[in-house]
Amino acid sequence: MCTTISHRAAVSGSGKGPRGWFRLDHVHVGYDHPYHAPFEHAVSVDFVDEAAGARVAVELSRDSTRELIRQLQATLDQADAYEAETPA
């Protein structure tokens, strides 16, 4: 059964696709049947530049997603400590 779990957020950054680098303006995050990953359901993350029609898509298991979140948080914590110690 489809979950219809889906969220969208504005983001600022860059992604790299088959035609090279492009700007990112939003991200879609969802949990539903994957297109390619070998799971019944997967967490999907699509980084998008709608105007250019560019997209980077990822489908992850729930455990992989949790590990990604842990590593992102650890990286941000280290970046915050670095920025706090670095004179402006």
PyRosetta script that sets phi, psi and omega in degrees:
from pyrosetta import init, pose_from_sequence

init()
pose = pose_from_sequence("MCTTISHRAAVSGSGKGPRGWFRLDHVHVGYDHPYHAPFEHAVSVDFVDEAAGARVAVELSRDSTRELIRQLQATLDQADAYEAETPA")
pose.set_psi(1, 142.0)
pose.set_omega(1, 178.3)
pose.set_phi(2, -74.2)
pose.set_psi(2, 144.3)
pose.set_omega(2, -178.1)
pose.set_phi(3, -92.8)
pose.set_psi(3, -28.8)
pose.set_omega(3, -173.6)
pose.set_phi(4, 57.0)
pose.set_psi(4, 23.4)
pose.set_omega(4, 175.3)
pose.set_phi(5, -78.4)
pose.set_psi(5, 118.9)
pose.set_omega(5, -176.6)
pose.set_phi(6, -155.0)
pose.set_psi(6, 138.3)
pose.set_omega(6, 177.5)
pose.set_phi(7, -137.3)
pose.set_psi(7, 153.4)
pose.set_omega(7, 179.2)
pose.set_phi(8, -134.1)
pose.set_psi(8, 141.6)
pose.set_omega(8, 178.1)
pose.set_phi(9, -143.0)
pose.set_psi(9, 147.2)
pose.set_omega(9, 172.6)
pose.set_phi(10, -74.2)
pose.set_psi(10, 138.9)
pose.set_omega(10, 176.6)
pose.set_phi(11, -136.9)
pose.set_psi(11, 165.3)
pose.set_omega(11, 176.3)
pose.set_phi(12, -133.7)
pose.set_psi(12, 122.4)
pose.set_omega(12, -179.3)
pose.set_phi(13, 170.9)
pose.set_psi(13, -158.4)
pose.set_omega(13, -179.7)
pose.set_phi(14, -137.4)
pose.set_psi(14, 151.4)
pose.set_omega(14, 175.0)
pose.set_phi(15, -132.8)
pose.set_psi(15, 160.8)
pose.set_omega(15, 179.8)
pose.set_phi(16, -121.1)
pose.set_psi(16, 124.4)
pose.set_omega(16, 179.2)
pose.set_phi(17, -121.4)
pose.set_psi(17, -167.1)
pose.set_omega(17, -177.6)
pose.set_phi(18, -61.8)
pose.set_psi(18, -24.2)
pose.set_omega(18, 179.7)
pose.set_phi(19, -101.5)
pose.set_psi(19, 14.1)
pose.set_omega(19, 178.7)
pose.set_phi(20, 102.8)
pose.set_psi(20, -162.3)
pose.set_omega(20, -175.4)
pose.set_phi(21, -76.9)
pose.set_psi(21, 146.7)
pose.set_omega(21, 176.1)
pose.set_phi(22, -147.6)
pose.set_psi(22, 157.7)
pose.set_omega(22, -179.9)
pose.set_phi(23, -76.7)
pose.set_psi(23, 152.8)
pose.set_omega(23, 175.8)
pose.set_phi(24, -109.8)
pose.set_psi(24, 135.9)
pose.set_omega(24, 176.8)
pose.set_phi(25, -119.4)
pose.set_psi(25, -18.9)
pose.set_omega(25, 173.9)
pose.set_phi(26, -159.0)
pose.set_psi(26, 168.2)
pose.set_omega(26, -179.8)
pose.set_phi(27, -133.5)
pose.set_psi(27, 140.7)
pose.set_omega(27, 172.2)
pose.set_phi(28, -107.9)
pose.set_psi(28, 131.4)
pose.set_omega(28, 176.9)
pose.set_phi(29, -126.0)
pose.set_psi(29, 129.5)
pose.set_omega(29, -178.6)
pose.set_phi(30, -147.6)
pose.set_psi(30, 173.8)
pose.set_omega(30, 177.0)
pose.set_phi(31, -138.8)
pose.set_psi(31, 110.2)
pose.set_omega(31, -177.3)
pose.set_phi(32, -166.7)
pose.set_psi(32, -168.3)
pose.set_omega(32, 178.0)
pose.set_phi(33, -64.3)
pose.set_psi(33, 128.8)
pose.set_omega(33, 179.2)
pose.set_phi(34, -76.7)
pose.set_psi(34, 160.2)
pose.set_omega(34, 173.7)
pose.set_phi(35, -81.4)
pose.set_psi(35, -36.4)
pose.set_omega(35, -171.8)
pose.set_phi(36, -128.5)
pose.set_psi(36, -37.4)
pose.set_omega(36, -176.5)
pose.set_phi(37, -62.0)
pose.set_psi(37, 146.6)
pose.set_omega(37, -174.6)
pose.set_phi(38, -84.9)
pose.set_psi(38, 49.5)
pose.set_omega(38, -179.3)
pose.set_phi(39, -124.7)
pose.set_psi(39, 156.6)
pose.set_omega(39, 173.9)
pose.set_phi(40, -64.6)
pose.set_psi(40, -43.0)
pose.set_omega(40, 174.7)
pose.set_phi(41, -135.3)
pose.set_psi(41, 154.1)
pose.set_omega(41, 178.6)
pose.set_phi(42, -146.3)
pose.set_psi(42, 157.3)
pose.set_omega(42, 170.5)
pose.set_phi(43, -84.8)
pose.set_psi(43, 123.2)
pose.set_omega(43, 179.2)
pose.set_phi(44, -109.4)
pose.set_psi(44, 139.3)
pose.set_omega(44, 177.8)
pose.set_phi(45, -129.9)
pose.set_psi(45, 118.1)
pose.set_omega(45, 179.1)
pose.set_phi(46, -117.9)
pose.set_psi(46, 114.3)
pose.set_omega(46, 175.0)
pose.set_phi(47, -92.0)
pose.set_psi(47, 130.0)
pose.set_omega(47, -166.9)
pose.set_phi(48, -134.5)
pose.set_psi(48, 143.5)
pose.set_omega(48, 161.5)
pose.set_phi(49, -118.4)
pose.set_psi(49, 95.6)
pose.set_omega(49, -173.3)
pose.set_phi(50, -59.8)
pose.set_psi(50, -41.7)
pose.set_omega(50, -176.8)
pose.set_phi(51, -61.6)
pose.set_psi(51, -37.9)
pose.set_omega(51, -179.2)
pose.set_phi(52, -89.9)
pose.set_psi(52, -7.9)
pose.set_omega(52, -177.0)
pose.set_phi(53, 68.4)
pose.set_psi(53, 26.5)
pose.set_omega(53, -177.6)
pose.set_phi(54, -101.0)
pose.set_psi(54, 147.7)
pose.set_omega(54, -174.4)
pose.set_phi(55, -157.2)
pose.set_psi(55, 141.5)
pose.set_omega(55, 169.1)
pose.set_phi(56, -122.4)
pose.set_psi(56, 121.7)
pose.set_omega(56, -176.1)
pose.set_phi(57, -116.6)
pose.set_psi(57, 143.1)
pose.set_omega(57, 178.5)
pose.set_phi(58, -136.1)
pose.set_psi(58, 137.9)
pose.set_omega(58, 173.5)
pose.set_phi(59, -121.8)
pose.set_psi(59, 123.8)
pose.set_omega(59, -174.6)
pose.set_phi(60, -127.5)
pose.set_psi(60, 152.2)
pose.set_omega(60, 170.9)
pose.set_phi(61, -69.1)
pose.set_psi(61, 163.2)
pose.set_omega(61, 178.4)
pose.set_phi(62, -63.1)
pose.set_psi(62, -41.3)
pose.set_omega(62, 178.0)
pose.set_phi(63, -63.9)
pose.set_psi(63, -41.2)
pose.set_omega(63, 178.0)
pose.set_phi(64, -64.5)
pose.set_psi(64, -37.2)
pose.set_omega(64, 178.4)
pose.set_phi(65, -65.1)
pose.set_psi(65, -43.1)
pose.set_omega(65, 177.6)
pose.set_phi(66, -61.5)
pose.set_psi(66, -40.6)
pose.set_omega(66, 178.5)
pose.set_phi(67, -66.7)
pose.set_psi(67, -40.4)
pose.set_omega(67, 176.2)
pose.set_phi(68, -59.6)
pose.set_psi(68, -44.0)
pose.set_omega(68, 178.2)
pose.set_phi(69, -60.5)
pose.set_psi(69, -43.9)
pose.set_omega(69, 178.5)
pose.set_phi(70, -60.5)
pose.set_psi(70, -43.8)
pose.set_omega(70, -178.7)
pose.set_phi(71, -70.3)
pose.set_psi(71, -37.1)
pose.set_omega(71, 174.8)
pose.set_phi(72, -62.0)
pose.set_psi(72, -44.4)
pose.set_omega(72, 179.7)
pose.set_phi(73, -64.2)
pose.set_psi(73, -42.2)
pose.set_omega(73, 178.6)
pose.set_phi(74, -62.0)
pose.set_psi(74, -40.6)
pose.set_omega(74, 179.0)
pose.set_phi(75, -65.4)
pose.set_psi(75, -44.1)
pose.set_omega(75, 178.3)
pose.set_phi(76, -64.0)
pose.set_psi(76, -39.9)
pose.set_omega(76, 177.4)
pose.set_phi(77, -60.7)
pose.set_psi(77, -44.3)
pose.set_omega(77, 178.1)
pose.set_phi(78, -65.7)
pose.set_psi(78, -40.0)
pose.set_omega(78, 179.2)
pose.set_phi(79, -64.2)
pose.set_psi(79, -41.2)
pose.set_omega(79, 177.6)
pose.set_phi(80, -61.5)
pose.set_psi(80, -44.0)
pose.set_omega(80, 179.6)
pose.set_phi(81, -64.5)
pose.set_psi(81, -42.3)
pose.set_omega(81, 179.0)
pose.set_phi(82, -60.6)
pose.set_psi(82, -48.7)
pose.set_omega(82, -178.5)
pose.set_phi(83, -64.5)
pose.set_psi(83, -34.7)
pose.set_omega(83, 179.7)
pose.set_phi(84, -69.0)
pose.set_psi(84, -28.6)
pose.set_omega(84, -178.8)
pose.set_phi(85, -91.2)
pose.set_psi(85, -15.5)
pose.set_omega(85, -176.1)
pose.set_phi(86, -92.3)
pose.set_psi(86, 122.5)
pose.set_omega(86, 178.4)
pose.set_phi(87, -64.3)
pose.set_psi(87, 144.5)
pose.set_omega(87, -179.6)
pose.set_phi(88, -76.5)
pose.dump_pdb("model.pdb")
